Amino acid sequence: MRRDRFGEDARRQLYWQKPGADLAAFSADNQACARTAGTPLKGEDLVLVNLDLYRACLKHRGWTRETESNFGTPPGFFRGWEDEGPVSPDAVPQQVPTMEPR
């Protein structure tokens, strides 16, 4: 098993989770928070995201950060922005496929 420099399992990533929420709900909140926390780039439809403000915005909307595996994600867990970009405020980060129930 690979470990990162802090001794954590390197296959784990951070996700956003909110009870009862689906990808459409996450997408709407993600886009709103990217716009709120983003600084527009002149002449482009892109923003640089202030990650502290972005995360505070999602938390204010009821989302919590959770750690899960890279190799499959439980339903209801979604990837958010993890770097400042630039990103399109209308985009949603690529999602890890959901694990199938056994």
Biopython code that builds the backbone (N, CA, C, O; Angstrom):
import numpy as np
from Bio.PDB.StructureBuilder import StructureBuilder

atoms = [
    (1, "MET", "N", (0.850, -1.170, 0.000)),
    (1, "MET", "CA", (0.000, 0.000, 0.000)),
    (1, "MET", "C", (0.902, 1.242, 0.000)),
    (1, "MET", "O", (1.799, 1.360, 0.835)),
    (2, "ARG", "N", (0.665, 2.152, -0.924)),
    (2, "ARG", "CA", (1.413, 3.403, -0.988)),
    (2, "ARG", "C", (0.934, 4.359, 0.091)),
    (2, "ARG", "O", (-0.256, 4.424, 0.400)),
    (3, "ARG", "N", (1.870, 5.093, 0.655)),
    (3, "ARG", "CA", (1.530, 6.112, 1.658)),
    (3, "ARG", "C", (2.099, 7.446, 1.196)),
    (3, "ARG", "O", (3.153, 7.503, 0.563)),
    (4, "ASP", "N", (1.385, 8.513, 1.524)),
    (4, "ASP", "CA", (1.904, 9.839, 1.192)),
    (4, "ASP", "C", (2.878, 10.272, 2.282)),
    (4, "ASP", "O", (3.164, 9.499, 3.196)),
    (5, "ARG", "N", (3.390, 11.497, 2.196)),
    (5, "ARG", "CA", (4.410, 11.949, 3.134)),
    (5, "ARG", "C", (3.898, 12.082, 4.565)),
    (5, "ARG", "O", (4.697, 12.209, 5.493)),
    (6, "PHE", "N", (2.584, 12.056, 4.758)),
    (6, "PHE", "CA", (2.015, 12.135, 6.097)),
    (6, "PHE", "C", (1.621, 10.762, 6.627)),
    (6, "PHE", "O", (1.032, 10.649, 7.702)),
    (7, "GLY", "N", (1.954, 9.708, 5.860)),
    (7, "GLY", "CA", (1.631, 8.357, 6.276)),
    (7, "GLY", "C", (0.224, 7.923, 5.935)),
    (7, "GLY", "O", (-0.207, 6.841, 6.333)),
    (8, "GLU", "N", (-0.508, 8.764, 5.192)),
    (8, "GLU", "CA", (-1.879, 8.423, 4.821)),
    (8, "GLU", "C", (-1.878, 7.564, 3.562)),
    (8, "GLU", "O", (-0.967, 7.657, 2.739)),
    (9, "ASP", "N", (-2.880, 6.747, 3.419)),
    (9, "ASP", "CA", (-3.047, 5.932, 2.231)),
    (9, "ASP", "C", (-3.193, 6.860, 1.024)),
    (9, "ASP", "O", (-4.139, 7.644, 0.957)),
    (10, "ALA", "N", (-2.262, 6.776, 0.073)),
    (10, "ALA", "CA", (-2.229, 7.689, -1.077)),
    (10, "ALA", "C", (-3.386, 7.454, -2.042)),
    (10, "ALA", "O", (-3.583, 8.244, -2.965)),
    (11, "ARG", "N", (-4.145, 6.398, -1.850)),
    (11, "ARG", "CA", (-5.282, 6.136, -2.736)),
    (11, "ARG", "C", (-6.543, 6.836, -2.261)),
    (11, "ARG", "O", (-7.587, 6.698, -2.899)),
    (12, "ARG", "N", (-6.487, 7.565, -1.189)),
    (12, "ARG", "CA", (-7.675, 8.217, -0.646)),
    (12, "ARG", "C", (-7.723, 9.668, -1.102)),
    (12, "ARG", "O", (-6.688, 10.324, -1.221)),
    (13, "GLN", "N", (-8.925, 10.164, -1.355)),
    (13, "GLN", "CA", (-9.122, 11.530, -1.796)),
    (13, "GLN", "C", (-10.244, 12.171, -0.995)),
    (13, "GLN", "O", (-11.029, 11.486, -0.339)),
    (14, "LEU", "N", (-10.307, 13.497, -1.061)),
    (14, "LEU", "CA", (-11.360, 14.234, -0.373)),
    (14, "LEU", "C", (-12.579, 14.396, -1.268)),
    (14, "LEU", "O", (-12.464, 14.639, -2.469)),
    (15, "TYR", "N", (-13.734, 14.257, -0.663)),
    (15, "TYR", "CA", (-15.013, 14.376, -1.364)),
    (15, "TYR", "C", (-15.933, 15.266, -0.544)),
    (15, "TYR", "O", (-15.703, 15.517, 0.639)),
    (16, "TRP", "N", (-16.975, 15.731, -1.203)),
    (16, "TRP", "CA", (-18.038, 16.478, -0.533)),
    (16, "TRP", "C", (-19.248, 15.575, -0.419)),
    (16, "TRP", "O", (-19.577, 14.847, -1.356)),
    (17, "GLN", "N", (-19.912, 15.619, 0.726)),
    (17, "GLN", "CA", (-21.066, 14.767, 0.988)),
    (17, "GLN", "C", (-22.128, 15.587, 1.706)),
    (17, "GLN", "O", (-21.829, 16.414, 2.567)),
    (18, "LYS", "N", (-23.381, 15.333, 1.324)),
    (18, "LYS", "CA", (-24.526, 15.983, 1.982)),
    (18, "LYS", "C", (-25.667, 14.967, 1.951)),
    (18, "LYS", "O", (-26.038, 14.504, 0.873)),
    (19, "PRO", "N", (-26.226, 14.614, 3.093)),
    (19, "PRO", "CA", (-27.278, 13.595, 3.109)),
    (19, "PRO", "C", (-28.410, 13.926, 2.137)),
    (19, "PRO", "O", (-28.940, 15.037, 2.132)),
    (20, "GLY", "N", (-28.765, 12.944, 1.319)),
    (20, "GLY", "CA", (-29.875, 13.073, 0.382)),
    (20, "GLY", "C", (-29.561, 13.820, -0.902)),
    (20, "GLY", "O", (-30.419, 13.924, -1.778)),
    (21, "ALA", "N", (-28.335, 14.347, -1.032)),
    (21, "ALA", "CA", (-27.992, 15.132, -2.228)),
    (21, "ALA", "C", (-27.537, 14.220, -3.364)),
    (21, "ALA", "O", (-26.966, 13.153, -3.138)),
    (22, "ASP", "N", (-27.803, 14.666, -4.582)),
    (22, "ASP", "CA", (-27.353, 13.946, -5.769)),
    (22, "ASP", "C", (-26.383, 14.832, -6.549)),
    (22, "ASP", "O", (-26.070, 15.945, -6.127)),
    (23, "LEU", "N", (-25.907, 14.326, -7.699)),
    (23, "LEU", "CA", (-24.941, 15.070, -8.493)),
    (23, "LEU", "C", (-25.508, 16.411, -8.967)),
    (23, "LEU", "O", (-24.772, 17.394, -9.047)),
    (24, "ALA", "N", (-26.789, 16.461, -9.277)),
    (24, "ALA", "CA", (-27.397, 17.724, -9.715)),
    (24, "ALA", "C", (-27.335, 18.772, -8.598)),
    (24, "ALA", "O", (-27.048, 19.940, -8.862)),
    (25, "ALA", "N", (-27.599, 18.367, -7.367)),
    (25, "ALA", "CA", (-27.535, 19.291, -6.230)),
    (25, "ALA", "C", (-26.094, 19.751, -5.995)),
    (25, "ALA", "O", (-25.841, 20.932, -5.758)),
    (26, "PHE", "N", (-25.155, 18.802, -6.063)),
    (26, "PHE", "CA", (-23.754, 19.181, -5.887)),
    (26, "PHE", "C", (-23.314, 20.119, -7.006)),
    (26, "PHE", "O", (-22.634, 21.112, -6.748)),
    (27, "SER", "N", (-23.693, 19.818, -8.235)),
    (27, "SER", "CA", (-23.303, 20.655, -9.377)),
    (27, "SER", "C", (-23.781, 22.088, -9.196)),
    (27, "SER", "O", (-23.026, 23.032, -9.426)),
    (28, "ALA", "N", (-25.035, 22.252, -8.782)),
    (28, "ALA", "CA", (-25.591, 23.595, -8.590)),
    (28, "ALA", "C", (-24.823, 24.354, -7.505)),
    (28, "ALA", "O", (-24.470, 25.517, -7.695)),
    (29, "ASP", "N", (-24.564, 23.699, -6.367)),
    (29, "ASP", "CA", (-23.840, 24.358, -5.287)),
    (29, "ASP", "C", (-22.376, 24.591, -5.665)),
    (29, "ASP", "O", (-21.815, 25.639, -5.345)),
    (30, "ASN", "N", (-21.756, 23.624, -6.341)),
    (30, "ASN", "CA", (-20.372, 23.770, -6.788)),
    (30, "ASN", "C", (-20.226, 24.976, -7.713)),
    (30, "ASN", "O", (-19.297, 25.770, -7.564)),
    (31, "GLN", "N", (-21.137, 25.109, -8.659)),
    (31, "GLN", "CA", (-21.073, 26.227, -9.607)),
    (31, "GLN", "C", (-21.303, 27.558, -8.906)),
    (31, "GLN", "O", (-20.603, 28.532, -9.185)),
    (32, "ALA", "N", (-22.269, 27.614, -8.004)),
    (32, "ALA", "CA", (-22.534, 28.851, -7.267)),
    (32, "ALA", "C", (-21.327, 29.240, -6.420)),
    (32, "ALA", "O", (-20.960, 30.414, -6.360)),
    (33, "CYS", "N", (-20.713, 28.265, -5.772)),
    (33, "CYS", "CA", (-19.561, 28.560, -4.919)),
    (33, "CYS", "C", (-18.328, 28.919, -5.738)),
    (33, "CYS", "O", (-17.534, 29.757, -5.310)),
    (34, "ALA", "N", (-18.148, 28.309, -6.902)),
    (34, "ALA", "CA", (-17.023, 28.681, -7.770)),
    (34, "ALA", "C", (-17.173, 30.125, -8.234)),
    (34, "ALA", "O", (-16.185, 30.855, -8.318)),
    (35, "ARG", "N", (-18.396, 30.539, -8.533)),
    (35, "ARG", "CA", (-18.629, 31.935, -8.929)),
    (35, "ARG", "C", (-18.398, 32.888, -7.755)),
    (35, "ARG", "O", (-17.785, 33.944, -7.912)),
    (36, "THR", "N", (-18.898, 32.502, -6.576)),
    (36, "THR", "CA", (-18.749, 33.342, -5.385)),
    (36, "THR", "C", (-17.283, 33.487, -4.992)),
    (36, "THR", "O", (-16.839, 34.581, -4.642)),
    (37, "ALA", "N", (-16.532, 32.392, -5.047)),
    (37, "ALA", "CA", (-15.144, 32.379, -4.586)),
    (37, "ALA", "C", (-14.145, 32.624, -5.705)),
    (37, "ALA", "O", (-12.938, 32.648, -5.463)),
    (38, "GLY", "N", (-14.635, 32.807, -6.932)),
    (38, "GLY", "CA", (-13.743, 32.946, -8.063)),
    (38, "GLY", "C", (-13.461, 34.386, -8.466)),
    (38, "GLY", "O", (-14.320, 35.260, -8.346)),
    (39, "THR", "N", (-12.259, 34.614, -8.940)),
    (39, "THR", "CA", (-11.872, 35.901, -9.512)),
    (39, "THR", "C", (-11.834, 35.720, -11.024)),
    (39, "THR", "O", (-11.022, 34.945, -11.530)),
    (40, "PRO", "N", (-12.706, 36.428, -11.758)),
    (40, "PRO", "CA", (-12.745, 36.264, -13.216)),
    (40, "PRO", "C", (-11.427, 36.666, -13.875)),
    (40, "PRO", "O", (-10.778, 37.629, -13.467)),
    (41, "LEU", "N", (-11.052, 35.909, -14.897)),
    (41, "LEU", "CA", (-9.890, 36.244, -15.702)),
    (41, "LEU", "C", (-10.355, 37.124, -16.858)),
    (41, "LEU", "O", (-11.323, 36.797, -17.545)),
    (42, "LYS", "N", (-9.684, 38.206, -17.063)),
    (42, "LYS", "CA", (-10.076, 39.180, -18.083)),
    (42, "LYS", "C", (-10.135, 38.530, -19.464)),
    (42, "LYS", "O", (-9.193, 37.869, -19.903)),
    (43, "GLY", "N", (-11.272, 38.737, -20.137)),
    (43, "GLY", "CA", (-11.447, 38.255, -21.495)),
    (43, "GLY", "C", (-11.722, 36.766, -21.635)),
    (43, "GLY", "O", (-11.767, 36.251, -22.752)),
    (44, "GLU", "N", (-11.908, 36.065, -20.518)),
    (44, "GLU", "CA", (-12.168, 34.622, -20.573)),
    (44, "GLU", "C", (-13.323, 34.276, -19.641)),
    (44, "GLU", "O", (-13.610, 34.997, -18.686)),
    (45, "ASP", "N", (-13.980, 33.153, -19.940)),
    (45, "ASP", "CA", (-15.047, 32.666, -19.066)),
    (45, "ASP", "C", (-14.460, 31.677, -18.060)),
    (45, "ASP", "O", (-14.965, 30.567, -17.894)),
    (46, "LEU", "N", (-13.374, 32.104, -17.387)),
    (46, "LEU", "CA", (-12.686, 31.284, -16.406)),
    (46, "LEU", "C", (-12.478, 32.103, -15.143)),
    (46, "LEU", "O", (-12.456, 33.333, -15.176)),
    (47, "VAL", "N", (-12.325, 31.393, -14.027)),
    (47, "VAL", "CA", (-12.048, 32.050, -12.760)),
    (47, "VAL", "C", (-10.883, 31.361, -12.067)),
    (47, "VAL", "O", (-10.616, 30.181, -12.292)),
    (48, "LEU", "N", (-10.194, 32.119, -11.220)),
    (48, "LEU", "CA", (-9.246, 31.548, -10.271)),
    (48, "LEU", "C", (-10.009, 31.418, -8.963)),
    (48, "LEU", "O", (-10.564, 32.397, -8.463)),
    (49, "VAL", "N", (-10.038, 30.215, -8.409)),
    (49, "VAL", "CA", (-10.858, 29.928, -7.230)),
    (49, "VAL", "C", (-10.057, 30.120, -5.948)),
    (49, "VAL", "O", (-8.987, 29.534, -5.785)),
    (50, "ASN", "N", (-10.573, 30.937, -5.044)),
    (50, "ASN", "CA", (-10.024, 31.033, -3.697)),
    (50, "ASN", "C", (-10.562, 29.815, -2.942)),
    (50, "ASN", "O", (-11.733, 29.775, -2.562)),
    (51, "LEU", "N", (-9.695, 28.825, -2.732)),
    (51, "LEU", "CA", (-10.159, 27.548, -2.184)),
    (51, "LEU", "C", (-10.740, 27.680, -0.776)),
    (51, "LEU", "O", (-11.673, 26.956, -0.429)),
    (52, "ASP", "N", (-10.213, 28.582, 0.031)),
    (52, "ASP", "CA", (-10.774, 28.765, 1.377)),
    (52, "ASP", "C", (-12.216, 29.270, 1.297)),
    (52, "ASP", "O", (-13.089, 28.779, 2.012)),
    (53, "LEU", "N", (-12.462, 30.250, 0.426)),
    (53, "LEU", "CA", (-13.830, 30.765, 0.263)),
    (53, "LEU", "C", (-14.749, 29.726, -0.366)),
    (53, "LEU", "O", (-15.902, 29.586, 0.041)),
    (54, "TYR", "N", (-14.240, 28.998, -1.358)),
    (54, "TYR", "CA", (-15.016, 27.945, -2.024)),
    (54, "TYR", "C", (-15.470, 26.892, -1.007)),
    (54, "TYR", "O", (-16.642, 26.521, -0.963)),
    (55, "ARG", "N", (-14.536, 26.427, -0.204)),
    (55, "ARG", "CA", (-14.865, 25.392, 0.792)),
    (55, "ARG", "C", (-15.825, 25.932, 1.857)),
    (55, "ARG", "O", (-16.735, 25.225, 2.290)),
    (56, "ALA", "N", (-15.621, 27.175, 2.276)),
    (56, "ALA", "CA", (-16.529, 27.780, 3.254)),
    (56, "ALA", "C", (-17.939, 27.901, 2.677)),
    (56, "ALA", "O", (-18.925, 27.689, 3.383)),
    (57, "CYS", "N", (-18.028, 28.243, 1.397)),
    (57, "CYS", "CA", (-19.325, 28.363, 0.731)),
    (57, "CYS", "C", (-20.055, 27.016, 0.708)),
    (57, "CYS", "O", (-21.241, 26.948, 1.028)),
    (58, "LEU", "N", (-19.338, 25.936, 0.326)),
    (58, "LEU", "CA", (-19.974, 24.617, 0.304)),
    (58, "LEU", "C", (-20.388, 24.187, 1.711)),
    (58, "LEU", "O", (-21.466, 23.618, 1.890)),
    (59, "LYS", "N", (-19.556, 24.448, 2.697)),
    (59, "LYS", "CA", (-19.907, 24.099, 4.083)),
    (59, "LYS", "C", (-21.144, 24.868, 4.530)),
    (59, "LYS", "O", (-22.011, 24.318, 5.210)),
    (60, "HIS", "N", (-21.225, 26.143, 4.147)),
    (60, "HIS", "CA", (-22.391, 26.962, 4.477)),
    (60, "HIS", "C", (-23.669, 26.385, 3.848)),
    (60, "HIS", "O", (-24.758, 26.539, 4.400)),
    (61, "ARG", "N", (-23.534, 25.727, 2.705)),
    (61, "ARG", "CA", (-24.673, 25.118, 2.013)),
    (61, "ARG", "C", (-24.971, 23.697, 2.508)),
    (61, "ARG", "O", (-25.806, 22.997, 1.935)),
    (62, "GLY", "N", (-24.276, 23.274, 3.584)),
    (62, "GLY", "CA", (-24.584, 21.990, 4.212)),
    (62, "GLY", "C", (-23.714, 20.819, 3.805)),
    (62, "GLY", "O", (-23.984, 19.689, 4.211)),
    (63, "TRP", "N", (-22.678, 21.054, 3.016)),
    (63, "TRP", "CA", (-21.786, 19.980, 2.579)),
    (63, "TRP", "C", (-20.670, 19.780, 3.592)),
    (63, "TRP", "O", (-20.225, 20.734, 4.229)),
    (64, "THR", "N", (-20.214, 18.526, 3.742)),
    (64, "THR", "CA", (-19.072, 18.220, 4.594)),
    (64, "THR", "C", (-18.010, 17.514, 3.768)),
    (64, "THR", "O", (-18.312, 16.854, 2.773)),
    (65, "ARG", "N", (-16.748, 17.664, 4.200)),
    (65, "ARG", "CA", (-15.631, 17.016, 3.505)),
    (65, "ARG", "C", (-15.428, 15.639, 4.111)),
    (65, "ARG", "O", (-15.430, 15.479, 5.331)),
    (66, "GLU", "N", (-15.252, 14.644, 3.247)),
    (66, "GLU", "CA", (-15.046, 13.266, 3.669)),
    (66, "GLU", "C", (-13.881, 12.682, 2.885)),
    (66, "GLU", "O", (-13.579, 13.139, 1.783)),
    (67, "THR", "N", (-13.230, 11.680, 3.448)),
    (67, "THR", "CA", (-12.140, 10.986, 2.767)),
    (67, "THR", "C", (-12.631, 9.616, 2.334)),
    (67, "THR", "O", (-13.189, 8.860, 3.129)),
    (68, "GLU", "N", (-12.416, 9.309, 1.063)),
    (68, "GLU", "CA", (-12.803, 8.001, 0.525)),
    (68, "GLU", "C", (-11.739, 7.512, -0.441)),
    (68, "GLU", "O", (-10.762, 8.215, -0.702)),
    (69, "SER", "N", (-11.920, 6.325, -0.967)),
    (69, "SER", "CA", (-10.969, 5.701, -1.875)),
    (69, "SER", "C", (-10.988, 6.346, -3.249)),
    (69, "SER", "O", (-12.008, 6.878, -3.688)),
    (70, "ASN", "N", (-9.867, 6.291, -3.909)),
    (70, "ASN", "CA", (-9.699, 6.720, -5.293)),
    (70, "ASN", "C", (-10.368, 5.771, -6.279)),
    (70, "ASN", "O", (-10.678, 6.155, -7.407)),
    (71, "PHE", "N", (-10.588, 4.532, -5.852)),
    (71, "PHE", "CA", (-10.959, 3.472, -6.774)),
    (71, "PHE", "C", (-12.448, 3.207, -6.843)),
    (71, "PHE", "O", (-12.870, 2.215, -7.437)),
    (72, "GLY", "N", (-13.215, 4.032, -6.276)),
    (72, "GLY", "CA", (-14.657, 3.908, -6.278)),
    (72, "GLY", "C", (-15.195, 4.714, -5.112)),
    (72, "GLY", "O", (-14.579, 4.789, -4.049)),
    (73, "THR", "N", (-16.326, 5.300, -5.327)),
    (73, "THR", "CA", (-16.869, 6.217, -4.339)),
    (73, "THR", "C", (-18.277, 5.791, -3.956)),
    (73, "THR", "O", (-19.055, 5.406, -4.830)),
    (74, "PRO", "N", (-18.628, 5.847, -2.680)),
    (74, "PRO", "CA", (-20.004, 5.550, -2.302)),
    (74, "PRO", "C", (-20.962, 6.565, -2.939)),
    (74, "PRO", "O", (-20.575, 7.709, -3.177)),
    (75, "PRO", "N", (-22.187, 6.165, -3.213)),
    (75, "PRO", "CA", (-23.160, 7.127, -3.745)),
    (75, "PRO", "C", (-23.282, 8.335, -2.818)),
    (75, "PRO", "O", (-23.246, 8.192, -1.596)),
    (76, "GLY", "N", (-23.424, 9.511, -3.397)),
    (76, "GLY", "CA", (-23.598, 10.717, -2.610)),
    (76, "GLY", "C", (-22.316, 11.438, -2.242)),
    (76, "GLY", "O", (-22.360, 12.436, -1.523)),
    (77, "PHE", "N", (-21.170, 10.958, -2.718)),
    (77, "PHE", "CA", (-19.874, 11.606, -2.496)),
    (77, "PHE", "C", (-19.406, 12.193, -3.815)),
    (77, "PHE", "O", (-19.431, 11.514, -4.841)),
    (78, "PHE", "N", (-18.973, 13.467, -3.797)),
    (78, "PHE", "CA", (-18.645, 14.171, -5.033)),
    (78, "PHE", "C", (-17.318, 14.904, -4.896)),
    (78, "PHE", "O", (-16.987, 15.424, -3.830)),
    (79, "ARG", "N", (-16.566, 14.939, -5.987)),
    (79, "ARG", "CA", (-15.292, 15.648, -6.035)),
    (79, "ARG", "C", (-15.539, 17.125, -6.288)),
    (79, "ARG", "O", (-16.331, 17.488, -7.159)),
    (80, "GLY", "N", (-14.862, 17.975, -5.529)),
    (80, "GLY", "CA", (-14.910, 19.418, -5.740)),
    (80, "GLY", "C", (-13.577, 19.912, -6.261)),
    (80, "GLY", "O", (-12.675, 19.120, -6.535)),
    (81, "TRP", "N", (-13.456, 21.218, -6.396)),
    (81, "TRP", "CA", (-12.193, 21.801, -6.858)),
    (81, "TRP", "C", (-11.137, 21.636, -5.772)),
    (81, "TRP", "O", (-11.394, 21.908, -4.600)),
    (82, "GLU", "N", (-9.944, 21.190, -6.170)),
    (82, "GLU", "CA", (-8.832, 21.000, -5.236)),
    (82, "GLU", "C", (-7.645, 21.884, -5.587)),
    (82, "GLU", "O", (-6.661, 21.903, -4.847)),
    (83, "ASP", "N", (-7.710, 22.621, -6.701)),
    (83, "ASP", "CA", (-6.678, 23.602, -7.007)),
    (83, "ASP", "C", (-7.358, 24.865, -7.514)),
    (83, "ASP", "O", (-8.545, 24.861, -7.840)),
    (84, "GLU", "N", (-6.609, 25.914, -7.575)),
    (84, "GLU", "CA", (-7.186, 27.227, -7.852)),
    (84, "GLU", "C", (-7.575, 27.447, -9.314)),
    (84, "GLU", "O", (-8.259, 28.420, -9.630)),
    (85, "GLY", "N", (-7.153, 26.573, -10.187)),
    (85, "GLY", "CA", (-7.556, 26.719, -11.579)),
    (85, "GLY", "C", (-6.493, 27.371, -12.420)),
    (85, "GLY", "O", (-5.305, 27.301, -12.106)),
    (86, "PRO", "N", (-6.918, 28.003, -13.482)),
    (86, "PRO", "CA", (-8.261, 28.509, -13.741)),
    (86, "PRO", "C", (-9.253, 27.402, -14.108)),
    (86, "PRO", "O", (-8.882, 26.379, -14.683)),
    (87, "VAL", "N", (-10.517, 27.632, -13.763)),
    (87, "VAL", "CA", (-11.592, 26.699, -14.063)),
    (87, "VAL", "C", (-12.778, 27.470, -14.628)),
    (87, "VAL", "O", (-12.911, 28.676, -14.423)),
    (88, "SER", "N", (-13.628, 26.756, -15.338)),
    (88, "SER", "CA", (-14.893, 27.336, -15.780)),
    (88, "SER", "C", (-15.857, 27.285, -14.599)),
    (88, "SER", "O", (-16.030, 26.224, -14.000)),
    (89, "PRO", "N", (-16.488, 28.406, -14.250)),
    (89, "PRO", "CA", (-17.425, 28.363, -13.128)),
    (89, "PRO", "C", (-18.652, 27.503, -13.422)),
    (89, "PRO", "O", (-19.392, 27.152, -12.502)),
    (90, "ASP", "N", (-18.879, 27.160, -14.688)),
    (90, "ASP", "CA", (-20.010, 26.309, -15.053)),
    (90, "ASP", "C", (-19.655, 24.826, -15.071)),
    (90, "ASP", "O", (-20.529, 23.983, -15.270)),
    (91, "ALA", "N", (-18.388, 24.503, -14.868)),
    (91, "ALA", "CA", (-17.934, 23.111, -14.925)),
    (91, "ALA", "C", (-18.064, 22.439, -13.568)),
    (91, "ALA", "O", (-18.174, 23.096, -12.533)),
    (92, "VAL", "N", (-18.049, 21.124, -13.599)),
    (92, "VAL", "CA", (-18.024, 20.305, -12.392)),
    (92, "VAL", "C", (-16.777, 19.434, -12.501)),
    (92, "VAL", "O", (-16.535, 18.849, -13.557)),
    (93, "PRO", "N", (-15.973, 19.333, -11.431)),
    (93, "PRO", "CA", (-14.781, 18.488, -11.508)),
    (93, "PRO", "C", (-15.130, 17.059, -11.909)),
    (93, "PRO", "O", (-16.222, 16.565, -11.627)),
    (94, "GLN", "N", (-14.180, 16.408, -12.573)),
    (94, "GLN", "CA", (-14.379, 15.009, -12.971)),
    (94, "GLN", "C", (-14.663, 14.172, -11.725)),
    (94, "GLN", "O", (-13.974, 14.294, -10.713)),
    (95, "GLN", "N", (-15.676, 13.328, -11.811)),
    (95, "GLN", "CA", (-16.086, 12.502, -10.682)),
    (95, "GLN", "C", (-15.534, 11.087, -10.811)),
    (95, "GLN", "O", (-15.420, 10.551, -11.913)),
    (96, "VAL", "N", (-15.194, 10.493, -9.681)),
    (96, "VAL", "CA", (-14.746, 9.107, -9.627)),
    (96, "VAL", "C", (-15.989, 8.230, -9.727)),
    (96, "VAL", "O", (-16.993, 8.525, -9.079)),
    (97, "PRO", "N", (-15.950, 7.145, -10.532)),
    (97, "PRO", "CA", (-17.137, 6.297, -10.645)),
    (97, "PRO", "C", (-17.627, 5.799, -9.287)),
    (97, "PRO", "O", (-16.837, 5.526, -8.383)),
    (98, "THR", "N", (-18.926, 5.692, -9.170)),
    (98, "THR", "CA", (-19.556, 5.225, -7.934)),
    (98, "THR", "C", (-19.382, 3.718, -7.821)),
    (98, "THR", "O", (-19.493, 2.995, -8.811)),
    (99, "MET", "N", (-19.108, 3.250, -6.605)),
    (99, "MET", "CA", (-19.000, 1.809, -6.350)),
    (99, "MET", "C", (-20.377, 1.181, -6.479)),
    (99, "MET", "O", (-21.380, 1.753, -6.051)),
    (100, "GLU", "N", (-20.409, 0.029, -7.059)),
    (100, "GLU", "CA", (-21.665, -0.731, -7.155)),
    (100, "GLU", "C", (-21.914, -1.455, -5.833)),
    (100, "GLU", "O", (-20.993, -2.024, -5.247)),
    (101, "PRO", "N", (-23.166, -1.433, -5.367)),
    (101, "PRO", "CA", (-23.465, -2.191, -4.139)),
    (101, "PRO", "C", (-23.238, -3.673, -4.355)),
    (101, "PRO", "O", (-23.474, -4.188, -5.448)),
    (102, "ARG", "N", (-22.783, -4.359, -3.322)),
    (102, "ARG", "CA", (-22.541, -5.817, -3.426)),
    (102, "ARG", "C", (-23.761, -6.595, -3.048)),
    (102, "ARG", "O", (-23.742, -7.825, -3.076)),
]
sb = StructureBuilder()
sb.init_structure("model")
sb.init_model(0)
sb.init_chain("A")
sb.init_seg("    ")
for serial, (resi, resn, name, xyz) in enumerate(atoms, 1):
    if name == "N":
        sb.init_residue(resn, " ", resi, " ")
    sb.init_atom(name, np.array(xyz, "f"), 0.0, 1.0, " ", f" {name:<3s}", serial, name[0])
structure = sb.get_structure()
